[in-house]
């Protein structure tokens, strides 16, 4: 897996990520990864559902991986945060 | 699938849901479903990761389903909201 087909979901509007997914698929990329951490996870799920319901009805959710990442904050404390990786194909 | 083994994740503290999952497994239930909508989705993912990392290291995520639900609000408007169903087994 290269990083080219990975979209990191953060604090932007959900439609930005929908557009990013559509752009990747239109460039002929077969598999798009949506990655999100913490509260952004629900935004990644929204993105998937909007792409499927409004744009690509054949969209397949090939895989969903849940993991825990450790982040070190500026004061040296380690925080654990859940992360999600959704693999999408055009089906 | 009966509703007995389903935990609906909402606005409570994440540890409430961790406890609910542990209780179900300790009652001998083989498969626990965690259901969440909208922003609660990330809380369901956190619950899964805490159970796995702190309590049941053999926990398996058997399946994750993403769907869109239509909710009708009091003023008659229909809102679409993403929902997630995580199926957990003790492995």
N, CA and C atoms of all chains as a GROMACS GRO file, in nm:
protein
  546
    1UNK      N    1   0.084  -0.121   0.000
    1UNK     CA    2   0.000   0.000   0.000
    1UNK      C    3   0.087   0.126   0.000
    2UNK      N    4   0.066   0.210  -0.096
    2UNK     CA    5   0.138   0.338  -0.095
    2UNK      C    6   0.052   0.440  -0.023
    3UNK      N    7   0.113   0.552   0.008
    3UNK     CA    8   0.037   0.656   0.079
    3UNK      C    9  -0.049   0.739  -0.017
    4UNK      N   10  -0.026   0.721  -0.146
    4UNK     CA   11  -0.096   0.801  -0.247
    4UNK      C   12  -0.247   0.790  -0.238
    5UNK      N   13  -0.294   0.668  -0.211
    5UNK     CA   14  -0.438   0.646  -0.212
    5UNK      C   15  -0.500   0.656  -0.072
    6UNK      N   16  -0.430   0.724   0.019
    6UNK     CA   17  -0.480   0.737   0.155
    6UNK      C   18  -0.529   0.881   0.181
    7UNK      N   19  -0.650   0.891   0.233
    7UNK     CA   20  -0.705   1.021   0.269
    7UNK      C   21  -0.716   1.027   0.421
    8UNK      N   22  -0.653   1.126   0.482
    8UNK     CA   23  -0.659   1.141   0.627
    8UNK      C   24  -0.776   1.232   0.662
    9UNK      N   25  -0.870   1.179   0.736
    9UNK     CA   26  -0.989   1.255   0.773
    9UNK      C   27  -0.961   1.331   0.903
   10UNK      N   28  -0.979   1.461   0.898
   10UNK     CA   29  -0.954   1.545   1.014
   10UNK      C   30  -1.070   1.636   1.042
   11UNK      N   31  -1.044   1.765   1.059
   11UNK     CA   32  -1.148   1.857   1.105
   11UNK      C   33  -1.217   1.937   0.994
   12UNK      N   34  -1.185   1.904   0.868
   12UNK     CA   35  -1.253   1.977   0.759
   12UNK      C   36  -1.398   1.931   0.747
   13UNK      N   37  -1.472   2.004   0.662
   13UNK     CA   38  -1.610   1.966   0.633
   13UNK      C   39  -1.614   1.829   0.565
   14UNK      N   40  -1.717   1.750   0.597
   14UNK     CA   41  -1.726   1.613   0.542
   14UNK      C   42  -1.722   1.612   0.389
   15UNK      N   43  -1.778   1.716   0.324
   15UNK     CA   44  -1.780   1.719   0.178
   15UNK      C   45  -1.641   1.731   0.117
   16UNK      N   46  -1.544   1.787   0.191
   16UNK     CA   47  -1.406   1.791   0.142
   16UNK      C   48  -1.352   1.650   0.122
   17UNK      N   49  -1.387   1.562   0.217
   17UNK     CA   50  -1.336   1.425   0.210
   17UNK      C   51  -1.412   1.344   0.104
   18UNK      N   52  -1.542   1.374   0.089
   18UNK     CA   53  -1.621   1.309  -0.017
   18UNK      C   54  -1.556   1.342  -0.152
   19UNK      N   55  -1.524   1.471  -0.172
   19UNK     CA   56  -1.461   1.518  -0.296
   19UNK      C   57  -1.326   1.450  -0.316
   20UNK      N   58  -1.248   1.436  -0.209
   20UNK     CA   59  -1.116   1.373  -0.217
   20UNK      C   60  -1.129   1.226  -0.261
   21UNK      N   61  -1.228   1.156  -0.206
   21UNK     CA   62  -1.250   1.015  -0.244
   21UNK      C   63  -1.288   1.007  -0.392
   22UNK      N   64  -1.383   1.095  -0.434
   22UNK     CA   65  -1.429   1.096  -0.573
   22UNK      C   66  -1.312   1.125  -0.669
   23UNK      N   67  -1.226   1.218  -0.630
   23UNK     CA   68  -1.111   1.255  -0.713
   23UNK      C   69  -1.018   1.136  -0.732
   24UNK      N   70  -0.989   1.064  -0.623
   24UNK     CA   71  -0.901   0.948  -0.631
   24UNK      C   72  -0.959   0.842  -0.724
   25UNK      N   73  -1.089   0.812  -0.707
   25UNK     CA   74  -1.151   0.710  -0.793
   25UNK      C   75  -1.152   0.755  -0.939
   26UNK      N   76  -1.176   0.884  -0.963
   26UNK     CA   77  -1.179   0.934  -1.100
   26UNK      C   78  -1.042   0.933  -1.165
   27UNK      N   79  -0.936   0.930  -1.083
   27UNK     CA   80  -0.801   0.918  -1.138
   27UNK      C   81  -0.766   0.773  -1.168
   28UNK      N   82  -0.861   0.684  -1.147
   28UNK     CA   83  -0.841   0.544  -1.182
   28UNK      C   84  -0.782   0.459  -1.071
   29UNK      N   85  -0.772   0.516  -0.951
   29UNK     CA   86  -0.719   0.439  -0.838
   29UNK      C   87  -0.826   0.337  -0.794
   30UNK      N   88  -0.784   0.211  -0.777
   30UNK     CA   89  -0.881   0.104  -0.752
   30UNK      C   90  -0.926   0.098  -0.606
   31UNK      N   91  -0.837   0.138  -0.516
   31UNK     CA   92  -0.862   0.121  -0.373
   31UNK      C   93  -0.827   0.249  -0.299
   32UNK      N   94  -0.920   0.301  -0.225
   32UNK     CA   95  -0.895   0.424  -0.150
   32UNK      C   96  -0.905   0.394   0.000
   33UNK      N   97  -0.807   0.441   0.075
   33UNK     CA   98  -0.809   0.424   0.220
   33UNK      C   99  -0.851   0.555   0.287
   34UNK      N  100  -0.944   0.544   0.380
   34UNK     CA  101  -0.985   0.659   0.461
   34UNK      C  102  -0.933   0.633   0.601
   35UNK      N  103  -0.846   0.721   0.651
   35UNK     CA  104  -0.794   0.702   0.786
   35UNK      C  105  -0.841   0.814   0.877
   36UNK      N  106  -0.878   0.778   0.999
   36UNK     CA  107  -0.926   0.880   1.093
   36UNK      C  108  -0.891   0.838   1.236
   37UNK      N  109  -0.875   0.936   1.321
   37UNK     CA  110  -0.848   0.910   1.462
   37UNK      C  111  -0.949   0.981   1.551
   38UNK      N  112  -0.977   0.921   1.665
   38UNK     CA  113  -1.061   0.986   1.766
   38UNK      C  114  -1.197   1.027   1.712
   39UNK      N  115  -1.234   1.152   1.739
   39UNK     CA  116  -1.367   1.200   1.700
   39UNK      C  117  -1.388   1.208   1.550
   40UNK      N  118  -1.278   1.211   1.475
   40UNK     CA  119  -1.291   1.217   1.328
   40UNK      C  120  -1.341   1.086   1.268
   41UNK      N  121  -1.342   0.979   1.350
   41UNK     CA  122  -1.387   0.849   1.300
   41UNK      C  123  -1.530   0.857   1.246
   42UNK      N  124  -1.618   0.928   1.318
   42UNK     CA  125  -1.756   0.936   1.268
   42UNK      C  126  -1.764   1.014   1.137
   43UNK      N  127  -1.671   1.109   1.118
   43UNK     CA  128  -1.667   1.184   0.991
   43UNK      C  129  -1.625   1.092   0.876
   44UNK      N  130  -1.533   1.001   0.904
   44UNK     CA  131  -1.489   0.905   0.800
   44UNK      C  132  -1.606   0.813   0.760
   45UNK      N  133  -1.685   0.773   0.860
   45UNK     CA  134  -1.802   0.689   0.832
   45UNK      C  135  -1.905   0.768   0.750
   46UNK      N  136  -1.928   0.895   0.787
   46UNK     CA  137  -2.020   0.981   0.710
   46UNK      C  138  -1.973   0.992   0.566
   47UNK      N  139  -1.841   1.012   0.546
   47UNK     CA  140  -1.785   1.026   0.412
   47UNK      C  141  -1.818   0.903   0.328
   48UNK      N  142  -1.792   0.786   0.387
   48UNK     CA  143  -1.820   0.659   0.318
   48UNK      C  144  -1.967   0.650   0.276
   49UNK      N  145  -2.056   0.683   0.369
   49UNK     CA  146  -2.199   0.670   0.342
   49UNK      C  147  -2.247   0.770   0.238
   50UNK      N  148  -2.192   0.892   0.240
   50UNK     CA  149  -2.233   0.993   0.140
   50UNK      C  150  -2.185   0.952   0.001
   51UNK      N  151  -2.060   0.903  -0.009
   51UNK     CA  152  -2.009   0.858  -0.139
   51UNK      C  153  -2.098   0.746  -0.192
   52UNK      N  154  -2.132   0.653  -0.105
   52UNK     CA  155  -2.213   0.537  -0.147
   52UNK      C  156  -2.356   0.576  -0.185
   53UNK      N  157  -2.419   0.660  -0.103
   53UNK     CA  158  -2.560   0.691  -0.127
   53UNK      C  159  -2.582   0.792  -0.239
   54UNK      N  160  -2.486   0.886  -0.257
   54UNK     CA  161  -2.511   0.991  -0.355
   54UNK      C  162  -2.434   0.976  -0.484
   55UNK      N  163  -2.316   0.912  -0.480
   55UNK     CA  164  -2.229   0.917  -0.597
   55UNK      C  165  -2.197   0.780  -0.659
   56UNK      N  166  -2.152   0.686  -0.579
   56UNK     CA  167  -2.111   0.556  -0.634
   56UNK      C  168  -2.190   0.446  -0.564
   57UNK      N  169  -2.303   0.406  -0.626
   57UNK     CA  170  -2.391   0.310  -0.559
   57UNK      C  171  -2.327   0.172  -0.547
   58UNK      N  172  -2.226   0.146  -0.633
   58UNK     CA  173  -2.161   0.015  -0.628
   58UNK      C  174  -2.045   0.011  -0.528
   59UNK      N  175  -2.023   0.121  -0.455
   59UNK     CA  176  -1.911   0.128  -0.361
   59UNK      C  177  -1.909   0.010  -0.264
   60UNK      N  178  -1.792  -0.051  -0.252
   60UNK     CA  179  -1.777  -0.162  -0.158
   60UNK      C  180  -1.684  -0.123  -0.045
   61UNK      N  181  -1.724  -0.158   0.077
   61UNK     CA  182  -1.634  -0.142   0.191
   61UNK      C  183  -1.558  -0.272   0.203
   62UNK      N  184  -1.434  -0.272   0.153
   62UNK     CA  185  -1.357  -0.396   0.144
   62UNK      C  186  -1.310  -0.441   0.281
   63UNK      N  187  -1.272  -0.345   0.364
   63UNK     CA  188  -1.218  -0.380   0.495
   63UNK      C  189  -1.227  -0.259   0.588
   64UNK      N  190  -1.243  -0.288   0.716
   64UNK     CA  191  -1.237  -0.183   0.818
   64UNK      C  192  -1.143  -0.232   0.927
   65UNK      N  193  -1.039  -0.156   0.953
   65UNK     CA  194  -0.946  -0.194   1.060
   65UNK      C  195  -0.954  -0.094   1.174
   66UNK      N  196  -0.961  -0.147   1.297
   66UNK     CA  197  -0.958  -0.061   1.414
   66UNK      C  198  -0.827  -0.084   1.487
   67UNK      N  199  -0.760   0.022   1.525
   67UNK     CA  200  -0.635   0.009   1.602
   67UNK      C  201  -0.630   0.117   1.709
   68UNK      N  202  -0.529   0.106   1.794
   68UNK     CA  203  -0.506   0.210   1.894
   68UNK      C  204  -0.368   0.270   1.867
   69UNK      N  205  -0.360   0.402   1.859
   69UNK     CA  206  -0.231   0.467   1.838
   69UNK      C  207  -0.192   0.540   1.965
   70UNK      N  208  -0.061   0.543   1.989
   70UNK     CA  209  -0.012   0.618   2.105
   70UNK      C  210   0.047   0.750   2.057
   71UNK      N  211  -0.005   0.857   2.109
   71UNK     CA  212   0.044   0.989   2.071
   71UNK      C  213   0.113   1.052   2.191
   72UNK      N  214   0.230   1.111   2.168
   72UNK     CA  215   0.298   1.180   2.278
   72UNK      C  216   0.273   1.329   2.264
   73UNK      N  217   0.215   1.386   2.369
   73UNK     CA  218   0.185   1.529   2.364
   73UNK      C  219   0.309   1.611   2.399
   74UNK      N  220   0.300   1.744   2.385
   74UNK     CA  221   0.415   1.832   2.405
   74UNK      C  222   0.476   1.818   2.545
   75UNK      N  223   0.391   1.792   2.646
   75UNK     CA  224   0.443   1.778   2.782
   75UNK      C  225   0.492   1.637   2.813
   76UNK      N  226   0.507   1.554   2.711
   76UNK     CA  227   0.568   1.422   2.728
   76UNK      C  228   0.472   1.313   2.769
   77UNK      N  229   0.346   1.347   2.790
   77UNK     CA  230   0.249   1.244   2.828
   77UNK      C  231   0.204   1.165   2.707
   78UNK      N  232   0.177   1.036   2.729
   78UNK     CA  233   0.133   0.951   2.619
   78UNK      C  234  -0.018   0.934   2.627
   79UNK      N  235  -0.083   0.964   2.516
   79UNK     CA  236  -0.227   0.944   2.509
   79UNK      C  237  -0.258   0.836   2.408
   80UNK      N  238  -0.354   0.751   2.442
   80UNK     CA  239  -0.399   0.650   2.347
   80UNK      C  240  -0.520   0.701   2.274
   81UNK      N  241  -0.521   0.681   2.144
   81UNK     CA  242  -0.637   0.724   2.067
   81UNK      C  243  -0.673   0.614   1.968
   82UNK      N  244  -0.804   0.590   1.954
   82UNK     CA  245  -0.850   0.489   1.860
   82UNK      C  246  -0.836   0.541   1.718
   83UNK      N  247  -0.802   0.452   1.625
   83UNK     CA  248  -0.800   0.495   1.486
   83UNK      C  249  -0.865   0.390   1.398
   84UNK      N  250  -0.909   0.436   1.283
   84UNK     CA  251  -0.984   0.350   1.192
   84UNK      C  252  -0.932   0.367   1.051
   85UNK      N  253  -0.924   0.256   0.979
   85UNK     CA  254  -0.880   0.258   0.840
   85UNK      C  255  -0.986   0.185   0.758
   86UNK      N  256  -1.057   0.260   0.674
   86UNK     CA  257  -1.162   0.201   0.590
   86UNK      C  258  -1.106   0.186   0.448
   87UNK      N  259  -1.114   0.065   0.393
   87UNK     CA  260  -1.068   0.041   0.255
   87UNK      C  261  -1.189   0.039   0.163
   88UNK      N  262  -1.189   0.128   0.065
   88UNK     CA  263  -1.302   0.139  -0.028
   88UNK      C  264  -1.261   0.098  -0.169
   89UNK      N  265  -1.352   0.027  -0.238
   89UNK     CA  266  -1.332  -0.001  -0.381
   89UNK      C  267  -1.461   0.036  -0.454
   90UNK      N  268  -1.448   0.060  -0.584
   90UNK     CA  269  -1.565   0.102  -0.662
   90UNK      C  270  -1.662  -0.013  -0.685
   91UNK      N  271  -1.615  -0.136  -0.661
   91UNK     CA  272  -1.701  -0.254  -0.672
   91UNK      C  273  -1.723  -0.293  -0.818
   92UNK      N  274  -3.035  -1.306   1.538
   92UNK     CA  275  -2.981  -1.216   1.639
   92UNK      C  276  -3.093  -1.162   1.727
   93UNK      N  277  -3.078  -1.181   1.856
   93UNK     CA  278  -3.176  -1.120   1.946
   93UNK      C  279  -3.123  -0.985   1.991
   94UNK      N  280  -3.207  -0.906   2.055
   94UNK     CA  281  -3.164  -0.774   2.100
   94UNK      C  282  -3.089  -0.781   2.233
   95UNK      N  283  -3.093  -0.900   2.297
   95UNK     CA  284  -3.031  -0.916   2.429
   95UNK      C  285  -2.882  -0.882   2.430
   96UNK      N  286  -2.814  -0.925   2.322
   96UNK     CA  287  -2.670  -0.906   2.319
   96UNK      C  288  -2.627  -0.778   2.248
   97UNK      N  289  -2.718  -0.680   2.239
   97UNK     CA  290  -2.687  -0.555   2.173
   97UNK      C  291  -2.674  -0.441   2.273
   98UNK      N  292  -2.563  -0.369   2.262
   98UNK     CA  293  -2.542  -0.254   2.348
   98UNK      C  294  -2.547  -0.129   2.261
   99UNK      N  295  -2.637  -0.037   2.296
   99UNK     CA  296  -2.649   0.087   2.220
   99UNK      C  297  -2.558   0.193   2.282
  100UNK      N  298  -2.461   0.239   2.205
  100UNK     CA  299  -2.366   0.338   2.255
  100UNK      C  300  -2.423   0.478   2.231
  101UNK      N  301  -2.431   0.554   2.340
  101UNK     CA  302  -2.486   0.689   2.332
  101UNK      C  303  -2.394   0.789   2.397
  102UNK      N  304  -2.450   0.871   2.486
  102UNK     CA  305  -2.373   0.983   2.541
  102UNK      C  306  -2.311   0.956   2.678
  103UNK      N  307  -2.322   0.833   2.727
  103UNK     CA  308  -2.260   0.805   2.857
  103UNK      C  309  -2.109   0.798   2.846
  104UNK      N  310  -2.043   0.789   2.960
  104UNK     CA  311  -1.898   0.772   2.962
  104UNK      C  312  -1.859   0.640   2.897
  105UNK      N  313  -1.746   0.641   2.828
  105UNK     CA  314  -1.702   0.521   2.755
  105UNK      C  315  -1.689   0.398   2.846
  106UNK      N  316  -1.648   0.419   2.973
  106UNK     CA  317  -1.631   0.306   3.064
  106UNK      C  318  -1.763   0.236   3.096
  107UNK      N  319  -1.876   0.306   3.085
  107UNK     CA  320  -2.007   0.241   3.104
  107UNK      C  321  -2.027   0.133   2.999
  108UNK      N  322  -1.985   0.163   2.877
  108UNK     CA  323  -2.005   0.067   2.768
  108UNK      C  324  -1.905  -0.047   2.777
  109UNK      N  325  -1.783  -0.016   2.823
  109UNK     CA  326  -1.682  -0.120   2.846
  109UNK      C  327  -1.737  -0.220   2.948
  110UNK      N  328  -1.793  -0.167   3.056
  110UNK     CA  329  -1.851  -0.251   3.161
  110UNK      C  330  -1.967  -0.335   3.107
  111UNK      N  331  -2.050  -0.274   3.022
  111UNK     CA  332  -2.164  -0.345   2.964
  111UNK      C  333  -2.116  -0.462   2.877
  112UNK      N  334  -2.011  -0.440   2.799
  112UNK     CA  335  -1.956  -0.547   2.714
  112UNK      C  336  -1.902  -0.660   2.802
  113UNK      N  337  -1.824  -0.621   2.906
  113UNK     CA  338  -1.766  -0.722   2.996
  113UNK      C  339  -1.875  -0.803   3.065
  114UNK      N  340  -1.983  -0.737   3.106
  114UNK     CA  341  -2.093  -0.805   3.173
  114UNK      C  342  -2.156  -0.908   3.081
  115UNK      N  343  -2.180  -0.870   2.957
  115UNK     CA  344  -2.241  -0.963   2.860
  115UNK      C  345  -2.153  -1.085   2.841
  116UNK      N  346  -2.022  -1.061   2.820
  116UNK     CA  347  -1.933  -1.176   2.799
  116UNK      C  348  -1.927  -1.265   2.923
  117UNK      N  349  -1.927  -1.203   3.042
  117UNK     CA  350  -1.921  -1.281   3.165
  117UNK      C  351  -2.048  -1.362   3.189
  118UNK      N  352  -2.158  -1.320   3.125
  118UNK     CA  353  -2.283  -1.398   3.134
  118UNK      C  354  -2.282  -1.514   3.036
  119UNK      N  355  -2.172  -1.529   2.963
  119UNK     CA  356  -2.160  -1.642   2.873
  119UNK      C  357  -2.209  -1.617   2.732
  120UNK      N  358  -2.245  -1.491   2.701
  120UNK     CA  359  -2.290  -1.458   2.566
  120UNK      C  360  -2.171  -1.460   2.472
  121UNK      N  361  -2.187  -1.531   2.359
  121UNK     CA  362  -2.073  -1.553   2.268
  121UNK      C  363  -2.042  -1.433   2.181
  122UNK      N  364  -2.147  -1.357   2.148
  122UNK     CA  365  -2.133  -1.250   2.050
  122UNK      C  366  -2.201  -1.124   2.101
  123UNK      N  367  -2.129  -1.015   2.108
  123UNK     CA  368  -2.187  -0.889   2.155
  123UNK      C  369  -2.187  -0.788   2.040
  124UNK      N  370  -2.302  -0.723   2.022
  124UNK     CA  371  -2.310  -0.618   1.920
  124UNK      C  372  -2.304  -0.481   1.986
  125UNK      N  373  -2.220  -0.394   1.930
  125UNK     CA  374  -2.214  -0.255   1.975
  125UNK      C  375  -2.274  -0.170   1.864
  126UNK      N  376  -2.381  -0.098   1.894
  126UNK     CA  377  -2.442  -0.014   1.791
  126UNK      C  378  -2.430   0.132   1.828
  127UNK      N  379  -2.397   0.215   1.731
  127UNK     CA  380  -2.382   0.358   1.757
  127UNK      C  381  -2.422   0.437   1.633
  128UNK      N  382  -2.465   0.559   1.656
  128UNK     CA  383  -2.502   0.649   1.546
  128UNK      C  384  -2.427   0.780   1.560
  129UNK      N  385  -2.398   0.842   1.444
  129UNK     CA  386  -2.339   0.976   1.443
  129UNK      C  387  -2.212   0.986   1.523
  130UNK      N  388  -2.204   1.088   1.609
  130UNK     CA  389  -2.082   1.114   1.684
  130UNK      C  390  -2.049   1.005   1.785
  131UNK      N  391  -2.147   0.925   1.821
  131UNK     CA  392  -2.121   0.816   1.917
  131UNK      C  393  -2.039   0.704   1.856
  132UNK      N  394  -2.024   0.705   1.722
  132UNK     CA  395  -1.948   0.599   1.655
  132UNK      C  396  -1.806   0.591   1.710
  133UNK      N  397  -1.742   0.707   1.731
  133UNK     CA  398  -1.603   0.701   1.781
  133UNK      C  399  -1.599   0.645   1.923
  134UNK      N  400  -1.705   0.667   2.001
  134UNK     CA  401  -1.713   0.611   2.136
  134UNK      C  402  -1.724   0.458   2.130
  135UNK      N  403  -1.796   0.406   2.031
  135UNK     CA  404  -1.808   0.260   2.014
  135UNK      C  405  -1.672   0.200   1.979
  136UNK      N  406  -1.596   0.271   1.895
  136UNK     CA  407  -1.461   0.224   1.858
  136UNK      C  408  -1.370   0.228   1.981
  137UNK      N  409  -1.377   0.336   2.059
  137UNK     CA  410  -1.299   0.345   2.184
  137UNK      C  411  -1.333   0.228   2.278
  138UNK      N  412  -1.463   0.198   2.291
  138UNK     CA  413  -1.506   0.088   2.378
  138UNK      C  414  -1.440  -0.042   2.336
  139UNK      N  415  -1.446  -0.070   2.206
  139UNK     CA  416  -1.385  -0.192   2.151
  139UNK      C  417  -1.237  -0.199   2.185
  140UNK      N  418  -1.167  -0.088   2.164
  140UNK     CA  419  -1.021  -0.087   2.183
  140UNK      C  420  -0.984  -0.100   2.331
  141UNK      N  421  -1.064  -0.041   2.420
  141UNK     CA  422  -1.035  -0.051   2.564
  141UNK      C  423  -1.059  -0.195   2.612
  142UNK      N  424  -1.169  -0.256   2.567
  142UNK     CA  425  -1.196  -0.396   2.606
  142UNK      C  426  -1.080  -0.484   2.559
  143UNK      N  427  -1.038  -0.463   2.436
  143UNK     CA  428  -0.932  -0.547   2.378
  143UNK      C  429  -0.796  -0.524   2.449
  144UNK      N  430  -0.761  -0.398   2.470
  144UNK     CA  431  -0.627  -0.368   2.524
  144UNK      C  432  -0.615  -0.393   2.674
  145UNK      N  433  -0.725  -0.372   2.748
  145UNK     CA  434  -0.714  -0.382   2.894
  145UNK      C  435  -0.772  -0.508   2.953
  146UNK      N  436  -0.874  -0.567   2.887
  146UNK     CA  437  -0.947  -0.676   2.953
  146UNK      C  438  -0.944  -0.810   2.880
  147UNK      N  439  -0.976  -0.811   2.753
  147UNK     CA  440  -0.983  -0.940   2.680
  147UNK      C  441  -0.890  -0.931   2.560
  148UNK      N  442  -0.767  -0.981   2.579
  148UNK     CA  443  -0.667  -0.965   2.471
  148UNK      C  444  -0.701  -1.050   2.349
  149UNK      N  445  -0.786  -1.154   2.369
  149UNK     CA  446  -0.823  -1.240   2.256
  149UNK      C  447  -0.945  -1.187   2.180
  150UNK      N  448  -0.995  -1.071   2.220
  150UNK     CA  449  -1.116  -1.016   2.157
  150UNK      C  450  -1.103  -1.010   2.005
  151UNK      N  451  -1.205  -1.059   1.936
  151UNK     CA  452  -1.206  -1.054   1.790
  151UNK      C  453  -1.317  -0.962   1.743
  152UNK      N  454  -1.283  -0.878   1.645
  152UNK     CA  455  -1.386  -0.798   1.580
  152UNK      C  456  -1.434  -0.880   1.461
  153UNK      N  457  -1.549  -0.944   1.480
  153UNK     CA  458  -1.596  -1.040   1.379
  153UNK      C  459  -1.646  -0.969   1.255
  154UNK      N  460  -1.714  -0.856   1.277
  154UNK     CA  461  -1.772  -0.785   1.164
  154UNK      C  462  -1.798  -0.640   1.202
  155UNK      N  463  -1.790  -0.552   1.104
  155UNK     CA  464  -1.830  -0.413   1.123
  155UNK      C  465  -1.922  -0.376   1.008
  156UNK      N  466  -2.042  -0.333   1.041
  156UNK     CA  467  -2.136  -0.291   0.936
  156UNK      C  468  -2.160  -0.140   0.946
  157UNK      N  469  -2.155  -0.074   0.832
  157UNK     CA  470  -2.187   0.069   0.827
  157UNK      C  471  -2.318   0.085   0.750
  158UNK      N  472  -2.409   0.162   0.804
  158UNK     CA  473  -2.534   0.188   0.732
  158UNK      C  474  -2.574   0.334   0.751
  159UNK      N  475  -2.679   0.373   0.680
  159UNK     CA  476  -2.734   0.507   0.697
  159UNK      C  477  -2.876   0.492   0.746
  160UNK      N  478  -2.910   0.562   0.854
  160UNK     CA  479  -3.047   0.556   0.904
  160UNK      C  480  -3.116   0.689   0.879
  161UNK      N  481  -3.246   0.684   0.853
  161UNK     CA  482  -3.320   0.808   0.837
  161UNK      C  483  -3.401   0.833   0.963
  162UNK      N  484  -3.379   0.949   1.022
  162UNK     CA  485  -3.450   0.985   1.144
  162UNK      C  486  -3.543   1.101   1.113
  163UNK      N  487  -3.667   1.091   1.159
  163UNK     CA  488  -3.759   1.202   1.139
  163UNK      C  489  -3.765   1.284   1.267
  164UNK      N  490  -3.733   1.412   1.256
  164UNK     CA  491  -3.733   1.498   1.374
  164UNK      C  492  -3.874   1.548   1.403
  165UNK      N  493  -3.889   1.616   1.514
  165UNK     CA  494  -4.021   1.659   1.560
  165UNK      C  495  -4.094   1.747   1.457
  166UNK      N  496  -4.016   1.829   1.384
  166UNK     CA  497  -4.079   1.917   1.285
  166UNK      C  498  -4.100   1.848   1.150
  167UNK      N  499  -4.088   1.717   1.147
  167UNK     CA  500  -4.120   1.642   1.026
  167UNK      C  501  -4.008   1.630   0.926
  168UNK      N  502  -3.894   1.696   0.952
  168UNK     CA  503  -3.783   1.686   0.857
  168UNK      C  504  -3.709   1.554   0.874
  169UNK      N  505  -3.658   1.502   0.764
  169UNK     CA  506  -3.585   1.376   0.770
  169UNK      C  507  -3.436   1.403   0.768
  170UNK      N  508  -3.367   1.347   0.864
  170UNK     CA  509  -3.222   1.360   0.869
  170UNK      C  510  -3.159   1.223   0.849
  171UNK      N  511  -3.050   1.223   0.773
  171UNK     CA  512  -2.977   1.099   0.755
  171UNK      C  513  -2.862   1.097   0.852
  172UNK      N  514  -2.843   0.983   0.915
  172UNK     CA  515  -2.733   0.972   1.009
  172UNK      C  516  -2.663   0.836   0.988
  173UNK      N  517  -2.530   0.839   0.991
  173UNK     CA  518  -2.454   0.716   0.974
  173UNK      C  519  -2.464   0.632   1.099
  174UNK      N  520  -2.468   0.501   1.083
  174UNK     CA  521  -2.465   0.417   1.201
  174UNK      C  522  -2.370   0.300   1.180
  175UNK      N  523  -2.324   0.244   1.291
  175UNK     CA  524  -2.224   0.139   1.287
  175UNK      C  525  -2.264   0.027   1.381
  176UNK      N  526  -2.241  -0.096   1.337
  176UNK     CA  527  -2.270  -0.214   1.418
  176UNK      C  528  -2.142  -0.299   1.422
  177UNK      N  529  -2.080  -0.306   1.540
  177UNK     CA  530  -1.958  -0.384   1.556
  177UNK      C  531  -1.994  -0.515   1.624
  178UNK      N  532  -1.957  -0.628   1.564
  178UNK     CA  533  -1.982  -0.759   1.625
  178UNK      C  534  -1.853  -0.808   1.691
  179UNK      N  535  -1.862  -0.833   1.822
  179UNK     CA  536  -1.744  -0.876   1.899
  179UNK      C  537  -1.761  -1.019   1.948
  180UNK      N  538  -1.652  -1.095   1.943
  180UNK     CA  539  -1.651  -1.228   2.007
  180UNK      C  540  -1.526  -1.237   2.094
  181UNK      N  541  -1.530  -1.329   2.192
  181UNK     CA  542  -1.416  -1.341   2.282
  181UNK      C  543  -1.296  -1.406   2.216
  182UNK      N  544  -1.317  -1.468   2.101
  182UNK     CA  545  -1.205  -1.530   2.026
  182UNK      C  546  -1.163  -1.662   2.087
   0.00000   0.00000   0.00000
